[in-house]
Amino acid sequence: MSTSSHSMPGTTQERIGWRSLQLPLGLTPTTLALTAIVILAAVLRFANIDAIGQSNTYYTAAIESMLQSWHNFFFVAAEPGGSVSIDKPPVGLWLEAISAYFLGVSGFAVVLPQILSGIGSVLLVFYLVRRWFGNAAGLLAALTLAVTPVAIAVERNNTPDASLIFTLLLATWAFIRATETRRLRFLVLGAVLVGIGFNIKMMQALLPLPAFYALYFFGSEQGWWRKIVHLGLATLVLIPVALSWAVIVDLTPADQRPYVGSSENNSALNLIIGYNGIQRLVGNGPGGSGAPRANNPTGDDGLTPPATTDPNAQAPFAPGDDGQFPDGGNRPAGGFGGPGGAGGSFGTGNPGVLRLFQSGLAAQVSWLLPFGLIMIVAMAASVAWWKPQTNLHRGLILWGGWLLTCAVFFSIAGFFHQYYLAMLGAPLAAIVAMGLTWLWRLHAAYPIRAAALLLVAAGVTLAFQVYAVGMYQALGWWVALPIVLAVLGLGLLLIGLRRNLGSIPRLSFALLTAALLTIPTVWSGFTTAYADTSGAMTQAYGGTGARGGFRGGPGSTFPGAPTTSTGNTPTDGGQPMDGGMGRDSVNSALLEYLQANTQDTKYLVVVPSSNQGSQYVLATGRPVLYAGGFSGGDPVIDGEDLAQLVADGEVRYVLWGGMGGRGNTGSSITSYLQSSCTVVDQAGLGLTTSTTAQTNDGRGFGGPDRASTLYQCGA
């Protein structure tokens, strides 16, 4: 379908100015600029890579497990014994396993596919935006995504969000082609790609689907009924692709596969609908406003204590003895979220129209969100929606629809984590680029109107950026730089309105664009240098007022950087707490003891959850049975199952206490341990000397309930 009659200045039909200048070796300024952007993106994602350690050890231990058998690979078993699966579908983890197969299991190997996906997304956004709005817009979109802080945080972690976003951008290309060519095969391809995305992160993959369908329905020039039929056929393809893995899992007898982690009834379909579906919206789970889940009352970090009826219990999110909040998240003082800026147990702020601008979420992706929202309104008001679709129409439907759908969802959702906001990165980058390109076009015909809109949009955005930096207690001399650039740009813009001075309007737009991108770029540098992206709660840098979620040390050079190290593993008397199951270290004495005494058993040890066991999987490559799955709430085994494993000679040692003993299954294990097993002499193992299994008393973290007891069962 031809779109040249409706093309904006700067579209691919234009071949004027510096962008089409030919350089040696066939290079163009656009190619050089894109190369520089990709290099910047790579530096922000690869620099300081050693700081990620083993990344999210829950997933990294699963990769170790998946490489040990095809069975574990297909079912994404969380540990080599295949007792329980990861609480996500497999495709993203399959990519990480392939990387680790060639490079060996390490933090770098499992994060590499995410980094490459992020860089690939930068290139895809350039191509997709350039397609309708020209090289300059494509470069602006690529640069904006490259310096989006939450994108960097996600891509420096082995959570599969980066792979999902890359897959959805491939789907975006397919839906664009379907709209332009009116060919069903591209529409079906887009549906297949969304289905693959569903098998990376389940329901999250469906957030841009309304925008994709709306693009084809309103943007494709063909009969309405034909478009309805085509979309129906695409949906009939999408559903089986999306549900294919889950159906296979559920059709496999339960005793021939792992327990489906974080599900309520050992069903992958239940996991889709419940924990990774409805509960994310209504909050009937960790961090939400609804009732706690019965089987898995903790969140993706596995740290939230279960609900307690003890009237003397400490608030779950009070800081522990180590001075840190249990979620390890950024909790800056001040901001819309009230003291601590939290509001919501994972620092996601209070639901409402200002949620994305509260201190819990603002640092992730909101730096340019005011500009994007203002531009959506302004551009939507400028087009005649009853006339044939133009590139601007389609861009607003696609990128504006994607952005607004995600913004609304995350403004009202009851249970999600800060890094989920990476879903806003690509559409926001596209809208920012579209808005600046549209303002430049408007300036040629209506300079005063364009100047006024740019002044309002840039002024509001810069004011929010400076306010947010202050909200995160990170103000420094560098904050003056975007202000200076904005003042210079505005001055030149006003001069250009009064007289025709050639390139001055172009220079003023460039200065204002640089002003808008300065603070996000610096914040991205902070994220690379200081943000703790190594664990389950990866997020952008949280400022010097954060309780956690950052690294740093004496000699930090970035302005506003922390000056003391927070560390990753709380210690008690020189030994990691939780029975030595700290996130980034193992109890070497305990490990040596277990290795020496379990060579004839299948499992190295039984532990309450992956939080206590994943490091031991990585240290030994051996099965470590997570009795409660990811965070202790799954009924993977009960006391009767444990007794049978002991009788069969598969288990000899159980490390229990702390967060163990939760629910009926945990209580039955505790009863079995106390009645049928003996406490191992704790001397020299870095464990407590308690002779009884300790259960969580609702006190939060850092107290006595962190201790663990090693039991020997059977001969």
Secondary structure, 3 states (H helix, E strand, C coil): CCCHHHCCCCCCCCCCCHHHCCCHHHCCHHHHHHHHHHHHHHHHHHCCHHHHCCCCHHHHHHHHHHCCCHHHHHHCECCCCCCEECCCCCHHHHHHHHHHHHHCCCHHHHHHHHHHHHHHHHHHHHHHHHHHHHHHHHHHHHHHHHCCHHHHHHHCCCCCHHHHHHHHHHHHHHHHHHHHHCCHHHHHHHHHHHHHHHHHHHHHHHCCHHHHHHHHHHHCCCCHHHHHHHHHHHHHHHHHHHHHHHHHHHHCCHHHCCECCCCCCCCHHHHHHHHHHHHHHHCCCCCCCCCCCCCCCCCCCCCCCCCCCCCCCCCCCCCCCCCCCCCCCCCCCCCCCCHHHCCCCCCCCCCCCCHHHCCCCHHHHHHHHHHHHHHHHHHHHHCCCCCCCCHHHHHHHHHHHHHHHHHHHHHHCCCCCHHHHHHHHHHHHHHHHHHHHHHHHHHHHCHHHHHHHHHHHHHHHHHHHHHHHHHCCCCCHHHHHHHHHHHHHHHHHHHHHHCCCCCHHHHHHHHHHHHHHHHHHHHHHHHHHHECCCCCCCCCCCCCCCCCCECCCCCCCCCCCCCCCCCCCCEECCEEHHHHCCCCCCCHHHHHHHHHHCCCCCCCEEECCHHHHHHHHHHHCCCEEECCCCCCCCCCCCHHHHHHHHHCCCCCEEEECCCCCCHHHHHHHHHHHHHHEEECCCCCCCCCCCCCCCCCCCCCCCCHHHCCEEEEECC
